[in-house]
Amino acid sequence: MVPLGRMGTTDDIGQLALFLGSDAASYISGTVIACDGGAQGQLSPMIAAAADGALKKT
């Protein structure tokens, strides 16, 4: 499960799309916005740990 404790919905993605299409986002460019309930931040330590383990085996 993701840190927010629930799976994302189509409404979650839709709200981000509406924001990005609005005047409120007019100064945003060239970035990636993760709409994943915090999963990206949760996976990074696991990926680093796996890579560390793989490096120690060689």
DSSP file (Angstrom, degrees, kcal/mol; ACC not computed):
  #  RESIDUE AA STRUCTURE BP1 BP2  ACC     N-H-->O    O-->H-N    N-H-->O    O-->H-N    TCO  KAPPA ALPHA  PHI   PSI    X-CA   Y-CA   Z-CA
    1    1 A M              0   0    0      0, 0.0     6,-0.1     0, 0.0     0, 0.0   0.000 360.0 360.0 360.0 149.4    0.0    0.0    0.0
    2    2 A V    >   -     0   0    0      4,-0.1     3,-2.3     1,-0.1    36,-0.1  -0.384 360.0-100.7 -79.3 160.4    1.2    3.5   -0.7
    3    3 A P  T 3  S+     0   0    0      0, 0.0    35,-0.2     0, 0.0    34,-0.1   0.790 120.7  61.0 -54.8 -31.0    1.9    6.0    2.2
    4    4 A L  T 3  S-     0   0    0     33,-1.5    34,-0.1     2,-0.2     3,-0.1   0.623 109.0-125.6 -74.8  -9.5   -1.4    7.8    1.8
    5    5 A G  S <  S+     0   0    0     -3,-2.3     2,-0.3    32,-0.2    -1,-0.1   0.596  75.8  69.9  83.3  11.4   -3.1    4.5    2.6
    6    6 A R  S    S-     0   0    0     31,-0.1    -2,-0.2    -4,-0.0     2,-0.2  -0.989  82.0-100.6-153.9 158.2   -5.4    4.1   -0.4
    7    7 A M        -     0   0    0     -2,-0.3    30,-0.1     1,-0.1    29,-0.0  -0.502  47.1-103.6 -76.7 150.7   -5.2    3.5   -4.1
    8    8 A G        -     0   0    0     -2,-0.2     2,-0.3    28,-0.1    -1,-0.1  -0.310  33.6-146.3 -71.8 158.5   -5.5    6.5   -6.4
    9    9 A T     >  -     0   0    0      1,-0.1     4,-1.5    -2,-0.0     3,-0.3  -0.749  28.9-107.4-119.6 168.0   -8.7    7.2   -8.3
   10   10 A T  H  > S+     0   0    0     -2,-0.3     4,-2.6     1,-0.2     5,-0.1   0.823 121.0  60.0 -63.5 -29.5   -9.4    8.7  -11.7
   11   11 A D  H  > S+     0   0    0      2,-0.2     4,-2.6     1,-0.2    -1,-0.2   0.870  99.2  56.2 -66.1 -36.3  -10.6   11.8   -9.8
   12   12 A D  H  > S+     0   0    0     -3,-0.3     4,-1.4     2,-0.2    -1,-0.2   0.934 112.6  41.1 -59.8 -45.8   -7.1   12.2   -8.3
   13   13 A I  H  X S+     0   0    0     -4,-1.5     4,-2.5     1,-0.2    -2,-0.2   0.904 113.6  54.0 -68.5 -41.6   -5.5   12.3  -11.8
   14   14 A G  H  X S+     0   0    0     -4,-2.6     4,-2.6     1,-0.2    -2,-0.2   0.886 105.7  52.4 -60.3 -40.8   -8.3   14.5  -13.1
   15   15 A Q  H  X S+     0   0    0     -4,-2.6     4,-2.2     2,-0.2    -1,-0.2   0.885 110.0  48.8 -65.0 -37.9   -7.8   17.1  -10.4
   16   16 A L  H  X S+     0   0    0     -4,-1.4     4,-2.8    -5,-0.2    -2,-0.2   0.926 111.1  50.2 -65.7 -43.5   -4.1   17.3  -11.2
   17   17 A A  H  X S+     0   0    0     -4,-2.5     4,-1.7     1,-0.2    -2,-0.2   0.907 110.3  50.0 -61.6 -41.8   -5.0   17.7  -14.9
   18   18 A L  H  < S+     0   0    0     -4,-2.6     4,-0.4     2,-0.2    -1,-0.2   0.912 111.4  48.9 -62.7 -42.0   -7.4   20.5  -14.1
   19   19 A F  H >< S+     0   0    0     -4,-2.2     3,-1.6     1,-0.2     6,-0.5   0.946 110.4  49.9 -61.6 -48.3   -4.8   22.2  -12.0
   20   20 A L  H 3< S+     0   0    0     -4,-2.8    -1,-0.2     1,-0.3    -2,-0.2   0.794 111.7  49.7 -64.3 -27.1   -2.2   22.0  -14.7
   21   21 A G  T 3< S+     0   0    0     -4,-1.7    -1,-0.3    -5,-0.2    -2,-0.2   0.452  99.9  88.4 -87.2  -0.9   -4.6   23.3  -17.3
   22   22 A S  S X  S-     0   0    0     -3,-1.6     3,-1.3    -4,-0.4    -3,-0.0  -0.456  90.6-109.2 -96.3 168.1   -5.5   26.3  -15.1
   23   23 A D  G >  S+     0   0    0      1,-0.2     3,-1.7     2,-0.2     4,-0.2   0.764 113.1  72.0 -62.7 -25.7   -4.1   29.8  -14.7
   24   24 A A  G 3  S+     0   0    0      1,-0.3     3,-0.3     2,-0.1    -1,-0.2   0.749 101.6  43.4 -63.3 -22.8   -2.8   28.7  -11.3
   25   25 A A  G X  S+     0   0    0     -3,-1.3     3,-1.7    -6,-0.5    -1,-0.3   0.152  78.0 115.5-106.0  18.1   -0.2   26.5  -13.0
   26   26 A S  T <  S+     0   0    0     -3,-1.7    -1,-0.2     1,-0.3    -2,-0.1   0.680  76.8  48.7 -65.8 -17.6    0.8   29.1  -15.6
   27   27 A Y  T 3  S+     0   0    0     -3,-0.3     2,-0.5    -4,-0.2    -1,-0.3   0.351  88.1 102.7-103.6   5.9    4.4   29.4  -14.3
   28   28 A I    <   +     0   0    0     -3,-1.7     2,-0.3    -8,-0.1    -3,-0.0  -0.771  43.6 149.1 -91.2 128.4    5.0   25.6  -14.1
   29   29 A S        +     0   0    0     -2,-0.5     3,-0.1     1,-0.1    -3,-0.0  -0.987  49.5  17.2-154.8 151.0    7.2   24.1  -16.9
   30   30 A G  S    S+     0   0    0     -2,-0.3     2,-0.3     1,-0.2    -1,-0.1   0.853  89.5 113.4  62.7  41.8    9.6   21.3  -17.4
   31   31 A T        -     0   0    0     -3,-0.0     2,-0.5     2,-0.0    -1,-0.2  -0.935  61.3-126.8-139.0 162.5    8.9   19.2  -14.4
   32   32 A V        -     0   0    0     -2,-0.3     2,-0.6    -3,-0.1    -3,-0.0  -0.953  19.8-160.8-109.0 126.6    7.5   15.8  -13.5
   33   33 A I        -     0   0    0     -2,-0.5     2,-0.5     2,-0.0    -2,-0.0  -0.930  11.7-144.9-110.0 113.5    4.7   15.8  -11.0
   34   34 A A        -     0   0    0     -2,-0.6     2,-0.4     1,-0.1     3,-0.1  -0.646  16.3-176.0 -80.1 126.1    4.1   12.4   -9.4
   35   35 A C        +     0   0    0     -2,-0.5    -1,-0.1     1,-0.1   -27,-0.1  -0.660  47.0 115.2-117.0  70.9    0.5   11.7   -8.6
   36   36 A D  S >  S-     0   0    0     -2,-0.4     3,-1.5   -29,-0.0    -1,-0.1   0.163  86.2-105.7-133.2  16.2    1.2    8.4   -6.8
   37   37 A G  T 3  S-     0   0    0      1,-0.3   -33,-1.5    -3,-0.1   -32,-0.2   0.677  81.9 -56.0  67.4  16.4    0.2    8.7   -3.2
   38   38 A G  T 3> S+     0   0    0    -35,-0.2     4,-1.5   -36,-0.1    -1,-0.3   0.481 102.7 128.6  94.7   3.8    3.8    8.9   -2.1
   39   39 A A  H <>  +     0   0    0     -3,-1.5     4,-2.3     1,-0.2     5,-0.2   0.864  67.7  58.9 -62.1 -36.7    4.8    5.6   -3.7
   40   40 A Q  H  > S+     0   0    0      1,-0.2     4,-1.3     2,-0.2    -1,-0.2   0.916 108.4  44.5 -61.0 -43.9    7.8    7.2   -5.5
   41   41 A G  H  4 S+     0   0    0     -3,-0.2    -1,-0.2     1,-0.2    -2,-0.2   0.810 112.7  52.7 -68.9 -30.1    9.3    8.3   -2.2
   42   42 A Q  H  X S+     0   0    0     -4,-1.5     4,-0.6     1,-0.2    -2,-0.2   0.852 108.9  49.0 -73.8 -35.5    8.6    5.0   -0.6
   43   43 A L  H  X S+     0   0    0     -4,-2.3     4,-2.6     1,-0.2     5,-0.2   0.787  93.1  75.6 -77.3 -28.1   10.3    3.0   -3.4
   44   44 A S  H  X S+     0   0    0     -4,-1.3     4,-2.5     1,-0.2     5,-0.2   0.897  96.4  46.1 -55.7 -47.0   13.5    5.0   -3.5
   45   45 A P  H  > S+     0   0    0      0, 0.0     4,-2.3     0, 0.0    -1,-0.2   0.870 112.9  51.7 -64.2 -33.5   15.0    3.6   -0.3
   46   46 A M  H  X S+     0   0    0     -4,-0.6     4,-2.2    -3,-0.2    -2,-0.2   0.904 110.8  47.2 -68.2 -40.0   14.1    0.1   -1.4
   47   47 A I  H  X S+     0   0    0     -4,-2.6     4,-2.5     2,-0.2     5,-0.2   0.915 112.6  49.7 -66.4 -42.5   15.8    0.6   -4.8
   48   48 A A  H  X S+     0   0    0     -4,-2.5     4,-2.4    -5,-0.2    -2,-0.2   0.902 111.1  49.3 -63.0 -40.5   18.9    2.0   -3.1
   49   49 A A  H  X S+     0   0    0     -4,-2.3     4,-2.3     2,-0.2    -1,-0.2   0.903 111.4  49.2 -65.6 -40.9   19.0   -1.0   -0.7
   50   50 A A  H  X S+     0   0    0     -4,-2.2     4,-2.1     2,-0.2    -2,-0.2   0.911 112.4  47.5 -64.8 -42.3   18.7   -3.4   -3.6
   51   51 A A  H  X S+     0   0    0     -4,-2.5     4,-2.3     2,-0.2    -2,-0.2   0.897 110.7  52.3 -66.1 -39.4   21.5   -1.7   -5.5
   52   52 A D  H  X S+     0   0    0     -4,-2.4     4,-1.8     1,-0.2    -2,-0.2   0.911 110.2  48.3 -62.9 -42.2   23.7   -1.6   -2.4
   53   53 A G  H  X S+     0   0    0     -4,-2.3     4,-1.0     1,-0.2    -1,-0.2   0.879 111.0  50.6 -65.0 -38.4   23.2   -5.3   -2.0
   54   54 A A  H  X S+     0   0    0     -4,-2.1     4,-0.7     1,-0.2     3,-0.2   0.873 109.4  51.0 -68.4 -36.8   24.0   -6.0   -5.6
   55   55 A L  H >< S+     0   0    0     -4,-2.3     3,-0.6     1,-0.2    -1,-0.2   0.869 106.5  54.0 -69.1 -35.2   27.1   -4.0   -5.5
   56   56 A K  H 3< S+     0   0    0     -4,-1.8    -1,-0.2     1,-0.2    -2,-0.2   0.761 101.1  60.9 -70.8 -24.2   28.4   -5.9   -2.4
   57   57 A K  H 3<        0   0    0     -4,-1.0    -1,-0.2    -3,-0.2    -2,-0.2   0.754 360.0 360.0 -73.5 -24.4   28.0   -9.2   -4.1
   58   58 A T    <<        0   0    0     -4,-0.7    -1,-0.2    -3,-0.6    -2,-0.2   0.454 360.0 360.0 -89.2 360.0   30.5   -8.4   -6.8
